[in-house]
Amino acid sequence: MNKNKLHKRKLRRIIRIIIFLLFIFLVTICILFLCSITIFKKQQVILTPVGSVKNVAQEDNQKMSPQVSDTMQKLFDQYHLSVDSINTGTDSAMHVLFKNGQEIIFSENKAIEAQIASLQLIINRLTIEGKQFSRIDLRFDNPVINF
């Protein structure tokens, strides 16, 4: 009978040791997983509507009048949009390039103020949704967004 009790005690002790080691193993795996997530986390570039106009570049064959350029700069400043370059196209459109390579196409036939307000609303919604766009075309009634 004593042998049976000793055997049960040893068995319980071995089970406790195995459970303890398994617990330590799982905790270690969880810690390593969390560390790998923070170390290898990819930095996301999120376009925010807060910024300043850095510079307006113009190509020789696509010159804009200084009045239009100044007006556009003031409007982008007013709506806190960060712009790298503004160019006019041959298709009665203005191509605006953001600093991170995203492009916006404005119609010269529509009110620029309304288009910029619409752009800011679109950017706010895309930022909230966590989506990145590559191009937004505002020349049409319904803006065309390319991702």
Secondary structure as the mmCIF struct_conf table of DSSP 4:
data_model
#
loop_
_struct_conf.conf_type_id
_struct_conf.id
_struct_conf.beg_label_comp_id
_struct_conf.beg_label_asym_id
_struct_conf.beg_label_seq_id
_struct_conf.end_label_comp_id
_struct_conf.end_label_asym_id
_struct_conf.end_label_seq_id
HELX_RH_AL_P HELX_RH_AL_P1 ASN A 2 ILE A 39
BEND BEND1 PHE A 40 PHE A 40
HELX_LH_PP_P HELX_LH_PP_P1 LYS A 41 VAL A 45
BEND BEND2 PRO A 49 PRO A 49
TURN_TY1_P TURN_TY1_P1 ASP A 60 ASN A 61
BEND BEND3 GLN A 62 GLN A 62
HELX_RH_AL_P HELX_RH_AL_P2 PRO A 66 GLN A 78
TURN_TY1_P TURN_TY1_P2 TYR A 79 HIS A 80
STRN STRN1 VAL A 83 THR A 88
TURN_TY1_P TURN_TY1_P3 THR A 90 ASP A 91
BEND BEND4 SER A 92 SER A 92
STRN STRN2 ALA A 93 PHE A 98
TURN_TY1_P TURN_TY1_P4 LYS A 99 ASN A 100
BEND BEND5 GLY A 101 GLY A 101
STRN STRN3 GLU A 103 SER A 107
TURN_TY1_P TURN_TY1_P5 GLU A 108 ASN A 109
BEND BEND6 LYS A 110 LYS A 110
HELX_RH_AL_P HELX_RH_AL_P3 ILE A 112 GLU A 129
TURN_TY1_P TURN_TY1_P6 GLY A 130 GLY A 130
BEND BEND7 SER A 134 SER A 134
STRN STRN4 ARG A 135 ASP A 137
BEND BEND8 ARG A 139 ASN A 142
STRN STRN5 VAL A 144 ASN A 146
#
